[in-house]
Amino acid sequence: MNEYQIKDYAGKLAKGFLRNPLTAVLGAFLLIVGYLALEIMPREEDPQIAISGGAIIVPMPGASPSEIENIVIDPLERKLREIKGIEHIYGMAMDNVAIVNVMYYIGENREDSNLKLYDKVMQNVDVMPKGVMQPIVKPFDIDIDIPIMTIAFYPKGESNITEVELLTKVQRLQHKINGIESVAKTTIRGSHKAQYNIEVDLGKLSAYNLSLGQIMKAVQSVAVDVPDVKGRTGSNQLVIFGVENAIESVGDVGNLIVAQYMDSPVYLKDVAKVTEGIDIQNFQDAFVSQREEGDAAKMGASVKQITMSIAKLAGTNAVFVAEDVLEVLKENDAQLTEAGIGYLVTRNYGERANEAVNELMSHLVITIIIIAVMLVFALGWKESLIVTFTVPAILAITLFIAYLSGQTINRITLFAFLLSLGLLVDAAIIVIENIHRHLHSHGVDDRTMDELLIEATDEIGAPTNIATLAIILTMVPMAFVGGMMGSFMKPIPYNVPVALLASLVIAYIFTPYLSRKLLKKPEHHHGHSADGADDIAKEGEQK
């Protein structure tokens, strides 16, 4: 019988790894790197979409909205249109100021976009009309403005801590959290700052023939009137005039001279009430209430709270960042308790991301088990075992490549794996089924096990490659979908083709290798099938 001539890469791979002692090492290596990639890949609940843009603020004192639109906004918009990648430009003309908002196409690199925007504005500063002040370019930080954690801090029990003291303690803790490596931004909301409140008596103001403008000017002068450096003396010593803080108490504020009335000074305390307190003009209060112990339906009293929100850097692990923040809170728990401050984690995106990933991974395992059970009835338990091994190996390769390409593991990435799971076993099932057919074919006793395995794998190589390529091509158009949906669904066209290509390689390498280890040619007790039938016929004729 002539030796089978290998025609496809499937047969070449099967032959190259069939008796190679490193094949088992390769299989173990793939599973290990896949597990490591799963553990160290950044975890998110949803993909972090890159949104870039910015605002250009151009002050022009004394200009009307119509003038702003004609001589500032329209020329600026024409120049900004020269920047590649801009999707939308929105101009707003108001008294004394022009604001132009720029939005780039979703997916554009934020740093590059900000640089191009700044360069274009600075290149055209000299052609702006007379009277225009220095433009301000303020980039958007949308990709790091979404917090992964929010923590509410509130006075605990009968604590007498003031709102100002609460803010001071939380700000110190905020400084420590900012030092965490992957934390991008922290913000505090619902807080009140210390200030002196001046409540002007309009009746007394009229009696002294004063205006609110004079009051404001007198208060502002305390902050701007500072000593200047006068120069050097003859002995080459620097002369500096210094004073203590102009305002240190309520009395200092009340003793400000706001005007002269009938040759006598008018103090601020004569026309206004000065108190030390918080910024009462800030109405952004936040409250927290907790369920009482033993009664889930009954809520406790609401108390004022300060919320700290924490955002992470793009591409970092939300789980690790959240754990680092909780570790800092734990380290400072004793200090917070001593100060009478309680805290409550009201949002933990890292915990939710970890739960979502673990849940989908468990579903992935359940799906693999279902496939294995189905194959037991269709092919046999040994064949089912061979095909089942290929699934984690394929997923390991896909996860490792996703990690190398800088992707995160999130619900869309895992959905891509679940979507392709039914397709991943196709190649392995086709190979094992053809091997099974060859092992039970005519003339099997005259051929070695290696020849059967290589031929069975090589035969289905070309059609399996074409079928897999056709499925991959159906996924490619998804990579060209633009906008928010395109960026959100990017993991599917990135990972499904990789998984399908990996399924081919794994099927051609490990299916024949494991078949040689686990499967055997069926034994024929009456000799070769064709020759045995001829011998029986001849014996009958002789009799």
Residue pairs with C-beta under 8 A, 6 or more apart in sequence:
1 443
1 446
1 447
3 451
4 451
4 454
4 455
4 458
6 12
6 15
6 454
6 458
7 458
7 461
7 462
8 458
8 461
8 462
8 465
9 461
9 465
9 508
10 431
10 457
10 458
10 460
10 461
10 462
10 464
10 465
10 504
10 508
11 454
11 455
11 457
11 458
11 461
12 458
13 457
13 505
13 508
13 509
14 453
14 454
14 457
14 458
14 508
14 509
14 512
15 454
17 23
17 26
17 509
17 510
17 512
17 513
18 450
18 453
18 454
18 512
18 513
18 516
19 450
19 516
23 509
23 510
23 513
24 513
26 509
27 389
27 393
27 510
30 393
30 396
30 397
30 400
31 392
31 393
31 396
33 396
33 400
34 392
34 393
34 395
34 396
34 397
34 399
34 400
35 396
37 396
37 399
37 400
37 402
37 403
38 361
38 399
38 409
40 403
41 317
41 399
41 402
41 403
41 407
41 408
41 409
42 315
42 316
42 317
42 318
42 320
42 408
42 409
43 317
43 318
43 319
43 350
43 353
43 354
43 357
43 408
43 409
43 410
44 318
44 353
44 408
44 409
44 410
45 318
45 349
45 352
45 353
45 356
45 410
45 411
46 410
46 411
46 412
46 488
47 408
47 410
47 412
47 413
47 487
47 488
47 490
47 491
48 143
48 314
48 315
48 408
49 106
49 107
49 143
49 484
49 487
49 488
50 106
50 107
50 108
50 109
50 110
50 143
50 314
50 487
51 103
51 104
51 106
51 110
51 140
51 142
51 143
52 104
52 108
52 109
52 110
52 113
52 114
52 139
52 140
52 142
52 143
53 101
53 102
53 103
53 104
53 113
53 139
53 140
53 142
54 101
54 102
54 113
54 114
54 117
54 137
54 138
54 139
54 140
55 99
55 100
55 101
55 102
55 137
55 138
55 140
56 76
56 80
56 98
56 99
56 100
56 102
56 117
56 121
56 135
56 136
56 137
56 138
57 97
57 98
57 99
57 135
57 136
57 138
58 72
58 76
58 97
58 98
58 99
58 100
58 128
58 132
58 133
58 135
58 136
59 96
59 97
59 132
59 133
59 136
60 67
60 68
60 72
60 96
60 97
60 98
60 129
60 131
60 132
60 133
61 96
61 131
61 133
62 96
62 131
63 71
63 72
63 95
63 96
63 131
64 95
65 93
65 94
65 95
66 93
68 93
68 94
68 96
68 97
68 98
69 91
69 93
69 98
71 129
72 93
72 98
72 128
72 129
72 132
73 91
73 92
73 93
73 98
73 100
74 91
75 127
75 128
76 91
76 98
76 100
76 121
76 124
77 89
77 91
77 100
79 120
79 124
80 86
80 89
80 100
80 102
80 117
80 120
81 89
82 120
83 102
83 116
83 117
83 120
84 116
85 104
85 105
85 108
85 113
85 116
86 102
86 103
86 104
86 105
87 103
87 104
87 105
87 106
88 101
88 102
88 103
89 100
89 101
89 102
89 103
90 100
90 101
90 103
91 98
91 99
91 100
91 101
92 98
92 99
92 100
92 101
102 117
104 113
105 482
106 482
106 483
106 484
106 486
106 487
107 482
107 486
107 487
110 139
110 143
113 139
114 137
114 139
117 137
117 139
118 137
121 135
121 137
125 134
125 135
128 135
141 185
143 314
144 184
144 185
144 311
144 312
144 313
144 314
145 185
145 311
146 311
147 187
147 309
147 310
147 311
147 347
147 349
148 310
148 311
148 312
148 318
148 321
148 322
148 347
148 348
148 349
148 350
149 309
149 310
149 321
149 322
149 325
149 345
149 347
149 348
149 349
149 350
150 307
150 308
150 309
150 310
150 345
150 346
150 347
151 307
151 308
151 310
151 325
151 329
151 343
151 344
151 345
151 346
152 286
152 288
152 305
152 306
152 307
152 343
152 344
152 346
153 166
153 169
153 170
153 305
153 306
153 307
153 308
153 336
153 341
153 342
153 343
154 166
154 288
154 303
154 304
154 305
154 306
154 341
154 342
154 343
154 344
155 161
155 166
155 303
155 304
155 340
155 341
155 342
156 337
156 340
156 341
156 342
157 340
157 342
159 339
159 340
159 341
160 340
161 169
161 339
161 340
161 341
163 191
163 192
163 278
163 304
164 192
164 193
164 194
164 278
165 339
166 191
166 306
166 341
167 188
167 191
167 192
167 193
167 306
169 335
169 336
169 339
169 341
170 188
170 191
170 306
170 308
170 341
171 188
173 308
173 328
173 329
173 332
173 336
174 186
174 188
174 308
176 328
176 332
177 183
177 186
177 308
177 310
177 325
177 328
178 186
180 321
180 324
180 325
180 328
181 324
182 312
182 313
182 316
182 317
182 320
182 321
182 324
183 310
183 311
183 312
183 313
183 321
183 324
183 325
184 311
184 312
184 313
184 314
185 310
185 311
186 308
186 309
186 310
186 311
187 308
187 309
188 306
188 307
188 308
189 284
189 286
189 306
189 307
189 309
190 284
190 285
190 286
190 304
190 305
190 306
190 307
191 306
192 278
192 279
192 282
193 278
193 279
193 282
194 276
194 277
194 278
195 277
195 278
195 279
196 247
196 250
196 253
196 274
196 275
196 276
196 277
197 274
197 275
197 276
197 277
197 280
198 215
198 219
198 253
198 268
198 272
198 273
198 274
199 272
199 273
199 274
199 275
200 212
200 215
200 271
200 272
201 271
201 272
201 273
204 270
204 271
204 272
205 211
205 212
205 215
205 271
208 259
208 261
208 266
208 270
208 271
209 261
210 258
210 259
210 266
210 271
214 258
214 259
215 258
215 268
215 271
215 272
218 256
218 257
218 258
218 259
218 268
219 253
219 256
219 268
222 246
222 247
222 256
223 246
225 246
227 240
227 241
227 242
227 243
228 241
229 238
229 239
229 240
230 239
230 240
230 241
231 239
232 238
232 239
233 239
246 252
247 253
249 276
250 274
250 275
250 276
253 268
253 274
254 267
254 268
254 269
254 274
255 267
255 268
255 269
256 267
256 268
257 265
257 266
257 267
257 268
258 266
258 267
258 268
258 271
259 265
259 266
260 266
268 274
285 304
286 304
286 305
286 306
286 307
287 302
287 303
287 304
287 305
288 302
288 303
288 305
288 344
288 346
289 299
289 300
289 301
289 302
289 303
290 299
290 300
290 344
291 297
291 298
291 299
291 300
292 298
292 299
292 300
307 346
310 321
310 325
312 318
312 321
315 406
315 408
317 350
317 408
318 349
318 350
318 353
319 350
319 351
319 353
319 354
320 350
321 350
322 348
322 349
322 350
322 351
323 350
326 345
329 343
336 342
336 343
353 410
356 410
356 411
357 409
357 410
357 411
357 414
360 411
360 414
360 415
360 418
361 414
363 418
364 395
364 414
364 417
364 418
364 421
367 418
367 421
368 388
368 391
368 392
368 421
371 387
371 388
371 391
371 421
371 422
371 425
372 384
372 385
372 387
372 388
373 384
375 383
375 384
375 387
375 388
375 429
376 384
378 384
379 387
379 429
379 432
379 433
379 436
380 436
382 518
382 519
383 432
383 436
383 519
385 514
385 518
386 428
386 432
386 510
386 511
386 514
386 515
386 518
387 425
387 428
387 429
387 432
387 511
389 510
389 514
390 424
390 425
390 428
390 503
390 506
390 507
390 510
390 511
391 421
391 424
391 425
393 502
393 506
393 510
394 424
394 499
394 502
394 503
394 506
395 417
395 424
395 499
397 498
397 499
397 502
397 505
397 506
398 417
398 495
398 498
398 499
398 502
399 409
401 498
402 409
402 413
402 491
402 494
402 495
402 498
405 494
407 413
407 491
407 494
407 495
410 491
412 488
412 489
412 490
412 491
412 492
413 491
413 495
415 491
415 492
416 491
416 492
416 494
416 495
416 496
416 499
417 495
417 499
419 492
419 496
420 495
420 496
420 499
420 500
423 471
423 496
423 499
423 500
423 503
424 499
424 500
424 503
425 503
426 464
426 467
426 468
426 503
427 464
427 468
427 503
427 504
427 506
427 507
427 508
428 503
428 506
428 507
428 511
430 460
430 464
430 507
431 456
431 457
431 460
431 464
431 507
431 508
431 511
431 512
432 511
432 515
434 456
434 457
434 459
434 460
435 452
435 453
435 456
435 457
435 511
435 512
435 515
435 519
436 519
437 456
438 444
438 452
438 453
438 455
438 456
439 452
439 519
439 520
439 521
439 522
440 522
442 529
442 530
443 528
443 529
443 530
444 452
444 521
444 522
445 521
445 524
445 528
446 528
449 516
449 520
449 521
450 516
452 521
453 512
453 515
453 516
454 512
456 512
457 508
457 511
457 512
461 508
464 504
464 507
465 504
468 500
468 501
468 503
468 504
471 500
472 496
472 497
472 500
472 501
475 492
475 493
475 496
475 497
476 493
476 497
477 493
478 486
478 489
478 492
478 493
479 490
479 493
479 494
480 486
481 489
524 532
526 532
527 535
